[in-house]
């Protein structure tokens, strides 16, 4: 999938455990793991807003788009430049 979830990055920056984040956001650790590991099909804006509030960040700090052209959603790898 071309959307990459960077919740782990923000957790590390905030020195916060997954369990604490789940509790403060009001979701189960299992649902947070699904989102964190990029397996979620959707995220509610209310959940995204709560994540941003607790982590003191913007949605773009948690989600980013990565171009793909592979059917399985693997990221595009650029070929090295030849001289």
C-alpha positions as CSV (number, residue, x, y, z in Angstrom):
1,X,0.0,0.0,0.0
2,X,1.4,3.4,-0.8
3,X,0.4,4.9,2.5
4,X,3.1,4.4,5.1
5,X,2.3,4.8,8.8
6,X,5.0,6.3,11.0
7,X,3.5,6.0,14.4
8,X,6.6,4.1,15.6
9,X,8.7,7.1,14.7
10,X,6.6,9.5,16.8
11,X,6.4,7.0,19.7
12,X,10.2,6.9,19.8
13,X,10.5,10.7,19.6
14,X,8.0,11.1,22.5
15,X,9.6,8.2,24.4
16,X,6.1,6.7,24.8
17,X,5.0,3.0,25.0
18,X,2.4,1.6,22.7
19,X,0.2,0.7,25.6
20,X,0.3,4.2,27.0
21,X,-0.6,5.7,23.6
22,X,-3.5,3.3,23.1
23,X,-4.9,4.1,26.6
24,X,-4.5,7.9,26.1
25,X,-6.1,7.8,22.6
26,X,-8.9,5.5,23.8
27,X,-8.4,2.5,21.5
28,X,-7.3,-1.0,22.2
29,X,-3.6,-2.0,21.9
30,X,-4.7,-4.5,19.2
31,X,-6.4,-1.9,17.1
32,X,-3.4,0.4,17.5
33,X,-1.1,-2.4,16.4
34,X,-3.2,-2.9,13.2
35,X,-2.9,0.8,12.4
36,X,0.8,1.0,13.5
37,X,1.8,-1.9,11.3
38,X,0.1,-0.6,8.2
39,X,-2.6,-3.3,8.1
40,X,-5.6,-0.9,8.6
41,X,-7.9,-0.3,5.7
42,X,-9.1,3.0,7.1
43,X,-8.7,5.4,10.0
44,X,-11.3,7.6,11.5
45,X,-10.6,11.3,11.6
46,X,-11.4,11.3,15.3
47,X,-8.8,8.6,15.9
48,X,-6.2,10.5,13.8
49,X,-7.0,13.7,15.7
50,X,-6.6,11.9,19.1
51,X,-3.3,10.5,18.0
52,X,-2.1,13.9,16.9
53,X,-3.3,15.5,20.2
54,X,-1.6,12.9,22.4
55,X,1.6,12.8,20.3
56,X,1.6,16.6,19.7
57,X,2.1,16.3,16.0
58,X,0.4,16.8,12.6
59,X,-1.3,14.1,10.5
60,X,1.6,14.3,8.1
61,X,3.9,13.2,10.9
62,X,2.0,10.0,11.1
63,X,1.0,9.2,7.5
64,X,2.9,9.6,4.3
65,X,2.4,8.6,0.7
66,X,5.1,6.5,-1.1
67,X,4.8,5.9,-4.8
68,X,4.4,2.3,-6.0
69,X,4.0,0.7,-9.4
70,X,4.1,-2.9,-8.3
71,X,0.8,-4.8,-8.1
72,X,1.6,-5.9,-4.5
73,X,2.2,-2.3,-3.4
74,X,5.9,-2.7,-3.1
75,X,7.7,0.7,-3.2
76,X,9.2,1.9,-6.4
77,X,13.0,1.4,-6.5
78,X,14.9,3.7,-8.7
79,X,17.6,2.2,-10.8
80,X,21.1,3.6,-10.2
81,X,22.3,6.3,-12.5
82,X,24.7,5.1,-15.1
83,X,27.4,7.4,-16.4
